[in-house]
């Protein structure tokens, strides 16, 4: 009996000390993690809006959105992080769109856990370059096994169609949400 009590006390003490240490480390790391997240967001904003010189967060809406300005402080478009489901999990992207919301400026994949070698090709330039100056009205479409032939169409990656289509669906969903905010006059 004494051995069991001794073991319970020892394990309880180890658990309390471990929990306290973990809490302290989490508190110490949280500001650093936030700083790195902010730097990554800023980098992505200027990747999808390469002519942008400054940005500001749009408040009073229920999703993350940034107005992007040129050197004369004229709005040139928006940068919008958005996420959705891919083949193996969440895909988080940054979308760059012109001020009129009719044309993409760029795309950056921020996070993904797609199949290495196939699904991860959605992060590579041959795929992401297709979204530069892509017409986004009425929506973006995709084709498989043939080059894109319309101004609002991209070619899906062979062997990674699900991941390619997921990116297109995420963009279309994000733009639909952005357009609804514009129609409500909240931009």
C-alpha positions, 0 to 999 in steps of 0.5 A: 500500500505504501508503495502505491501511495509513494508512486501516486505522489511521485507521479502527481509531483512530476505531472504538476512540475511538468504542467507548470514548466509547459505553461511557462514555456508556452507563455514565453513562446506565444509573443515570438510565435505571434511576431513570426506569424505577423511577419509571414503574413506581411511577406505573403501580402506583398508576394500576392500584391507585388506593386503594394507598398503599404497595407492596412487591416480591414476591420468590422468584418468577420474574416481577415482582409487587408487593403493594399496601397501603392506608393501614393497611398491609392488602393490597388487591391486586397490581400486575403488569407483564406483556408479550406480542405485539401486532399489530406487536410487544411490548405491556407492561402493568401489571395491577391485581388485587384480593387474591382474584385474581378482579377487575381494578382497572385496566390501564395500557399501559406500552409498545406499538408498535401501528399509530398511530391504530388499535392505539394506541387500546388506550392510551386511556381508552375502552378501558382503562376497560373493565378497571376492576372487570372480573371475571377468572374464569374468564378475560377474554373479548372481543366484536367489534362489540357492547357487552360483555354479560357481567361478564368481557367487554370490547368489542374496538376496531373496526379494532384487534381484534388489539391488543385481543385481544392485551391480553386474552391478555396479561392472561389469561396474567399472571393464570394465572401469578399464580394458579399461584403462589398455588396453590403457596402462594408469595404 
